[in-house]
Amino acid sequence: MTRDAAIARADSYFTSGDLRDDLARRVAMPTESQNPDRAPMLDQYIETEMKPAFEALGFDCRKLSQDGWPFLYVERHEDALRPTVLGYGHGDVIRGLDGSWDDGLSPWQLTERDDRWYGRGVADNKGQHTINIGALRAVIETRGSLGFNAKYLIEMGEERISPGLHALVTTHKDLFRADVLIASDGPRLSATRPTVFLGSRGAISFDVWIDARKGGHHSGNWGGLLSDPAIQLAHAIASITEPSGKILVPEWLPVSIPDNVRRALSDCEIESRAEGPQIDPDWGEPGLTPAEKLFGWCSFAVLAFEAGNPRTPVGAIPPRAWARCQLRFVVGVNVENVLPALRRHLDQHGFSHVQVARAGDEVFRATRLDPEHPWVSWAVMSIARTTGKKPAVLPNLGASLPNDAFSDILQLPTVWIPHSYPGCSQHAPNEHLPFDIAREGLALMTGLYWDLGELNVPGASNGDLTRK
């Protein structure tokens, strides 16, 4: 009954092929939350995969519903004097994009190729919560217990920006009461370096457009006489940043990067690898390192731009131009002021005719735990003990997660330990999970869950936990 024995048991879950088999069944379920026709599959994933997996480990399972979306809540209570840890995962996936995968690959069939598993959800997020469930099982089977109290939430709408999640945890605050959230999603800093991240950048999407007139008009007969809304909108969007991408709307930026965030990011190097895009060093906020640009600052992107008929252009001045834009922002930016600030900016620059409206998507709010929080130091030491590597500590992920449901509503320290990497092609064709990351993820999560059963967790003294 040792830590090493538990890690060896977890490793056998990989080498035996059992992890592959579990993941293959789950990938074969097309749980596309963005596709209304797949709604029955969301319930089926909970009933046929998640409930049996947790019940086999002695968890009490309870299916919850909020705003028409299904959730699974599970709990294993062992000792009131030990910490309670909340876990999280999502069983829904982005659309499969079936016809766009490489030959021999399918989003709904797990395929092994080049020491990787391919299939929709292997990285986001079926593979990640399958790894964590396997690690929980390894600890229980080795120790005979977890040594701590565990709760877990599986949601089925994260790819739809988590409808119902915030209302659910608000309604059931007592049910989700815990000492810390330890969960897995998103990518590591790099494929070879274990990573801990402590929150996420926020995101807000919005539309800008110009309705100039009804119908298009011949560009030869009317060119030079009629305003071109595409040109005008392009200039309006261009006023938001410098040509290098530096944001020019002050309210969209934090005052500065906090010292504790800079200290954490000084140890994080973002690499350009052959299989991924090459970093443009002169793009974005000047004077910041790549890590500070991605994890400590804000970024603006034009996601789509349309005028006329892009597929079959004709010689006509278009009547309308439209663009979908997005701001990724960090703690310190007031999301409620993002669009009012844009309205003022456009008016001041002579673009009062440009219309602005938030897109139908919900807003992700920015969150960040102090990188020097005791739970962070504890997790880093546990992972380093298992892997022999110094984990990267990211104050927040560059992308967005519904972390505010846990950090703001439930008031939990949030520690995320991802089992993926930046080149995994999540949300795209050919999504994959390298064997090495899956195997290392199993080991480090087993070690971490084992260590939660020891006495040296934050707030514990001789077995007594001082709760918040």
Beta strands, then each sheet from edge to edge (+ up, - down):
strand 1: 60-66
strand 2: 69-76
strand 3: 84-90
strand 4: 111-113
strand 5: 116-118
strand 6: 149-155
strand 7: 180-183
strand 8: 195-197
strand 9: 199-200
strand 10: 202-211
strand 11: 217-218
strand 12: 299-307
strand 13: 316-317
strand 14: 320-329
strand 15: 355-358
strand 16: 367-368
strand 17: 392-394
strand 18: 414-416
strand 19: 432-434
strand 20: 460-461
strand 21: 464-465
sheet 1: 1+ 2- 6+ 3+ 7+ 18+
sheet 2: 4+ 5- 19+
sheet 3: 8+ 17+
sheet 4: 9+ 16-
sheet 5: 12+ 14- 10+ 15-
sheet 6: 11+ 13-
sheet 7: 20+ 21-
end
